[in-house]
Amino acid sequence: MAAIIDRTPVTNPETRAGTSPDVVAEAERIIGKRRRLEGYVWGTLRLGMGWTFFWGFIDKLFGLGFATAPESAWLAGGSPTYGFLAFGAKGPFAEMYAAMAGNVLVDWLFMLGLAYVGVTLLLGINVRMGAYAGVLMLGLMYTAGFILPEHNPFLDEHIIYAVIMIGTAVTAAGSTMGLGRWWAATPVVRRYPILE
């Protein structure tokens, strides 16, 4: 028995499957619009987290009087970690953190971390590494106040911020409202995508 061969010319596979080209075009338009909106949401979250970290750096560096008094500024000889680690740490790790209070190396690592995370997220370059560094810092801050967070027995802002940071690390959050597209096209980032 001879096989029946359909000799109808195939010009558009969607049309043959019963989907009109207009429906496909509309679906693609909606998906594209949604992706652009997602880009703006992640870009805004990235900028917000970047400003949070960078502001912490600036305030502790200059003692602008918000969280850090002028006489306690790092530039005035104050320790950006002493107050919190010596008096604010609580829970099972409180003694360990209190022992680190005022340590010059801890101060430098903390301030460089705040600046690095803030700058990478604000500019949209090296977002992945900056976000992962931010997650590490937030995890350390969380364990410094571990058990008995101020308003909730488990979930506090450090966890929420860490989830946002992970989101910025795994999405192209730097490409919207940032320099991420330019940065991703540089030869070094194309060779080492972890730097994206």
N, C-alpha and C positions, 0 to 999 in steps of 0.2 A: 504494500500500500504506500503510495507516494505521500510524503509529508506536505502539508499545506504551508506555503511560504507567504507571509504577509509582505507584499511589495510596496506598501504605503511609505512614501518618503518620510524620513524622520527629520523634522526641522527643529522641533522643540520638545524634548522629552516630557516636560511638565504638561504640555497640551495633550500628548498621547495618554498620559496617566489620568487625565480628567481635571487637571488643575489649570486654570487660565493664567496666562502670563500676567494679567493685571493683579490677580490675587498674590502671585509670587512676588511681584514688584512691591506691592503694599506691605507684605510680610517683611521683606527685606528693609523697607523704609522704617517700619516700626521697630525692628530689631536694631537697626543702626541708631535710631533716636534713643532707644533705651540704653545702648552701650555708651553713647555720648553723655547721657544723664548720669550713668554709673561712674563714668570718668570724672565728672564734676563733683559727685558725692565723695569719691575716694580722694580726689585732689583737695577738696575742702577739709576732709578729715586729716589728711597729711599735713596741710598748712596749720591746722589747729594744734596738732600734736607737736609740730616743729616749733611753733611759737611758744607752747607750754614749756618745752625744754630750753629753748633759747632765752626766754624770759627768766627762767630760774637761774641760768648762767649769768645774765646781765645784772639781775637784782643782787645775787650773791657777790659778784665781782665788785660792783660799785656801791652796794648798800643803799639802794634807792628808797628805803623806808617802807617797803611793802612787807615782804617776809624777812628782810634783813635790814637792821638799823645801820645808819652810816658808819658808826664807830665799829661795827662788826664786819664791815666789808672785807673781802679778801685782799683788796689793794691796801686797806688800812691795817693789815696784819691779822685780821680775824680768820678763824677757821670756818669754812663753809659746811663742815660736817659735825663740828663739835657739839653744838647745841642739841641737835636732834639725836645724835648717837649717844650722847652722855645722859640726856634727860628724857628723850621721847621714845626710845626703843623699849618695847615690851614683849612679853612672851618668852618662849624657850630660848631664843637667840639673843636676848637682851644683853647678857653679860659679854658675849662675843662682840657685839656691836659697840658696847660701851668701852671695851678695851681698844677699839680702833678710833675712838673719838679724838679728833685733833691731830691724827697722824698725818704728816706732810704728804706721804705717798697716797694715802686715801683721799686727801683733799685734792691733790692734782688729778688723780684718776676720775674722781667725781666731777670736777669742773671740766676736764677735757671731754668726758662723756656727755655732759649736758651740752657743751658747745658743738661737739661732733654730731650728735643726734639732731640738735636744733638746726644746724646749718644744712645738713644733708636733706632733711625733710622740707625745710623752707625753700631750698633751691630746686628740689626734685632731682638731684643727682646722687648717685650712690645710695639710693633710698633703701635698697634691700639690706645692706650692711648696717646703715644707720638705724633702720627699724629693728633689726635683730639686737643691736647694741642697746636700743631703748627697751626692748623686752627684758634683756638681762638686768638693766638698771631697775626697771619696775619690779622685777621679781625680787631683787635684793631689798628694795624699799618695802615691798609687801612683807617679806619675812622679818624686817625690822619691827613691824607693828603686828606681827603674826599673832593670831588668837586675839580675840577681843578687838577687832577693828571698831572704829568709832560708832558706826551706825548699822552695821550688818555683821552677823557672826562669820560670814565667809566672803561674800562678794563685796569688794570695795572698788574705788576708782582705779586702783593699780591694775586689777584684773581686767576691767573694761578697757583701760588704755592699752594694755598688752594685746588684747584681742584686736583693737583698732590697728596697732602697729603690725601685727601679723598680717592683717588685711592689706595694709600698704606694702608690705614686703612681697606678697604673692600676686598682687595686681600691678598693672602698669600705672601706679598712682602718681609717678613723677612726670608722666607725659602730658597730663592735663594741668594747666596753671603752673607749669614748672619747666625746667630745662631737660626733662627726661628724654625726649625724643632726640635732641641734639646729643646728649650724653651717651645714649645707647648706640648712636651711629659712630662714635669715636673708635679708632682701631683697637685701643686697649680694652674697651668694654666688649667689643665684638669678639675679642680673643678670650677674655675672662668675664663671662656673663654674670658672675656673682657680684661684680662691681656695678651692675645696672642700678 
